[in-house]
Structure formats: C-alpha cells, structure tokens
Amino acid sequence: MKIRTYEELKEFKAAIDECTSSVWLMGPGEEYYNMKNEEDYINAVIRLAETDADQLGIFTTSRHDERVMMPICEKLAA
C-alpha cells in the first residue's frame, strides 16, 4: 500500500474521516499509527510515501469502517 499522488492522499483522508471507530496503520514489528490522531496521521502519511510501504496494512475496529476503507486500500495496493 502506497500513496503516490495528492488525489490519493485526499481520498485516503476522506475515508478515514468517514470511519466512526479507530483506524490503525500497522507495519512490521511494533510499528503502528492511530489514523484518528493528527500527529500519528502525519507520520503515517510520510511512511506511506516511502518505497517499502507495501509492508503496511490498515486495520479497523468495526465492519462499517472496514467497508469504508476497503476500496481505497485496494486502490493504494495496486
């Protein structure tokens, strides 16, 4: 999963904002970011722009949020 353009970033942020519960970006080991926290979100976006971002994944705590995030995650994984 990797953010390549500003449009993708806007879509990603809009999806996170639509979620009603916690959304986490998690990577290998102890790496995790709470996407609802502004500081964590900024660090996560920086991380998503890096070359090894394919090691990262989004995790949600509700089925509604999973349905919201799935389309953008599939797009960013392509």
C-alpha positions in Angstrom: 0.0 0.0 0.0 1.5 3.3 -1.1 0.2 6.9 -1.6 1.6 8.2 -4.9 -0.5 11.4 -5.6 -2.2 14.2 -3.8 -5.6 12.9 -5.1 -4.9 9.5 -3.4 -4.0 11.3 -0.2 -7.3 13.3 -0.3 -9.3 10.1 -0.9 -7.4 8.3 1.9 -8.1 11.1 4.4 -11.8 11.3 3.4 -12.2 7.6 4.0 -10.5 7.9 7.4 -12.8 10.8 8.3 -15.8 8.8 7.4 -14.9 6.0 9.8 -16.6 6.0 13.1 -14.1 4.0 15.2 -10.4 3.6 15.4 -8.3 3.1 12.2 -4.8 1.8 12.5 -1.9 1.7 10.0 0.3 -1.1 11.1 3.7 -2.4 9.8 6.3 -5.0 10.7 7.2 -5.4 14.4 6.0 -2.7 16.8 5.1 -0.1 14.1 1.6 1.3 14.3 -0.2 4.6 13.8 -3.6 5.7 15.1 -5.0 7.4 12.0 -7.5 9.4 14.0 -4.7 11.1 15.9 -3.3 14.1 14.0 0.4 13.5 14.8 0.2 9.8 14.1 -1.7 10.5 10.9 1.1 12.9 9.6 3.8 10.3 10.5 1.7 7.6 8.8 1.3 9.6 5.6 5.1 10.1 5.5 5.5 6.4 6.0 3.0 5.6 3.2 5.1 7.6 0.7 8.2 5.6 1.3 9.4 2.8 -1.0 8.8 -0.1 1.4 5.3 1.0 2.2 3.9 -2.3 0.8 4.7 -3.8 4.2 1.9 -1.7 5.8 -1.7 -2.5 6.3 -4.9 -0.8 7.6 -6.9 -2.3 10.4 -10.3 -1.2 11.7 -12.4 -2.0 14.7 -15.8 -2.1 13.0 -17.4 -3.7 9.9 -18.7 -0.3 8.8 -15.2 1.1 8.8 -13.8 -1.9 7.0 -16.3 -1.3 4.2 -15.3 2.4 4.1 -11.5 1.7 4.0 -11.5 -1.4 1.7 -11.9 0.5 -1.7 -9.1 3.0 -1.0 -6.8 0.3 0.4 -7.3 -1.8 -2.7 -6.5 1.2 -4.9 -3.4 2.0 -2.9 -2.2 -1.6 -3.1 -2.4 -1.7 -6.9 
